[in-house]
Amino acid sequence: METFKRNIAIVCGGDSSEHDVSLRSAQGLYSFFDKEKYNIYIVDIKGQDWHVDLQNGETARIDKNDFSFLLNGKAVLFDYAYITIHGQPGENGLMQSYFELLGIPYSTSGVLVEAMTFDKYVLNNYLRGFGVNVADSILLRRNDTYDEAAIEKRIGMPCFVKPAADGSSFGVSKVKNADQLAPALRVAFMESDEVMVERYLEGTEISQGVYKTKDKSVVLPATEVVTKNEFFDYDAKYNGQVQEITPARLSPETAEAVARETGRIYDILHANGIIRIDYIITKDQEGNDKVYMLEINTTPGMTVTSFIPQQVRAAGLDIKDVLTEIVENQFND
């Protein structure tokens, strides 16, 4: 008797500058998934071109009416979508809305949470209301007039200029004086119609993954990010210009505080699947550690060397089992 196997779409690509990074995450996920339990297909999305990359090197067009495709003349329908698009439309609620309409379970949080976590300024102000520490920031929209001196007085220098609604790898600049604001804003506005100018915080940058199911809560060991670059930019992330230390070199008390905050934020958002939360650990006037949230990634990188697989290994877990738990959590009663 043939064992039933769910059809899983690894949905990748997208329309942001991180399209190719997403394809690498898809390959990582494909290698991680349990092939004996699932039929795995990579679905590449860019604009109106939605297709499945078949194992023989050919492609098959996705029918957007029901998110199916033809294989050997038969329609293949998907039971589950694992979204690994970095940026739009997979990280801002659009793909989630589509799958909601079709009734297909998916790996990320819901539409509202995805839209909110995609907009860094909205997210920071929302979580501030729950007592989460975040850096002070202001929002600028395309064609807004702004006063460089007023921004410097409010936010201070240096500061970060980053697209408010996009991934975290492109368009980000560390600005050291007011003269650098205008060029940094131009770069950021190439990625997003809204730009956030954020206070610079000195400290140790860490990143921590978490997922929860009906049966368990798993906060993974944090990763410490050490780079000689000005900040954790694209080259640091993807071209090896970084030292990643898992678990992070934190005191037991701080490690516990960060893990507790990670779990709390997950619950505040009613998140789903694996998310990764980035923090910076600063010192207060008494020299005590203070935890500030930087941003949340709801479709974190999933290459073999990405943070989440690193943290899963450090926790003594098998990424194949973790993915199975996440998928089956939405089918088990």
SULTASUL-V471108 format. One record per backbone hydrogen bond with DSSP energy under -0.5 kcal/mol. CO is the residue of the C=O (numbers start at 1). NH is the residue of the N-H. If there is no record, write none. Layout:
BEGIN
<<CO/NH> <CO/NH>>
END
This chain:
BEGIN
<<6/8> <6/39> <7/79> <7/80> <8/10> <8/41> <9/11> <9/82> <10/12> <10/43> <11/84> <12/14> <12/45> <16/19> <18/22> <19/23> <20/24> <21/25> <22/26> <23/27> <24/28> <25/29> <26/30> <27/31> <28/32> <29/33> <33/35> <34/37> <34/38> <37/6> <38/40> <39/8> <41/10> <41/43> <42/44> <42/53> <43/12> <43/45> <44/51> <45/14> <46/49> <48/50> <49/46> <49/51> <50/62> <51/44> <52/54> <52/60> <53/42> <54/57> <58/54> <60/52> <62/64> <63/66> <63/67> <63/68> <67/78> <68/63> <69/76> <71/74> <74/71> <75/77> <76/69> <79/105> <80/9> <80/82> <81/83> <81/107> <82/11> <82/84> <85/87> <87/90> <87/91> <88/15> <88/16> <89/95> <93/97> <94/98> <95/99> <96/100> <97/101> <98/102> <99/103> <99/104> <103/105> <105/81> <110/114> <111/115> <112/116> <113/117> <114/118> <115/119> <116/119> <116/123> <118/120> <118/166> <119/123> <120/124> <121/125> <122/126> <123/127> <124/128> <125/129> <126/129> <127/130> <127/132> <128/131> <133/293> <136/199> <138/197> <140/195> <141/144> <146/148> <147/151> <148/152> <149/153> <150/154> <151/155> <151/156> <152/156> <158/200> <159/175> <160/198> <161/173> <162/196> <164/120> <169/234> <173/161> <173/175> <174/176> <175/158> <175/159> <177/180> <178/181> <178/182> <180/184> <181/185> <182/186> <183/187> <184/188> <185/189> <186/190> <187/190> <188/191> <188/192> <193/142> <194/164> <194/165> <195/140> <196/162> <196/198> <197/138> <198/160> <203/205> <204/281> <205/225> <206/279> <207/223> <208/277> <209/220> <210/275> <211/218> <216/213> <217/219> <218/211> <218/220> <222/247> <222/248> <223/207> <224/226> <224/245> <225/205> <225/227> <226/243> <231/233> <233/237> <234/238> <234/239> <235/239> <235/241> <240/242> <242/244> <243/226> <243/245> <244/246> <245/224> <248/250> <251/255> <252/256> <253/257> <254/258> <255/259> <256/260> <257/261> <258/262> <259/263> <260/264> <261/265> <262/266> <263/267> <264/268> <265/269> <266/270> <266/271> <267/270> <275/210> <276/297> <277/208> <278/294> <278/295> <279/206> <280/282> <280/292> <281/204> <282/290> <284/287> <288/284> <290/282> <290/292> <292/280> <293/135> <295/278> <296/298> <297/276> <301/308> <303/306> <306/310> <307/311> <308/312> <309/313> <310/314> <311/221> <311/315> <312/317> <313/316> <317/319> <318/321> <318/322> <319/323> <320/324> <321/325> <322/326> <323/327> <324/328> <325/329> <327/330> <328/331> <328/332>>
END
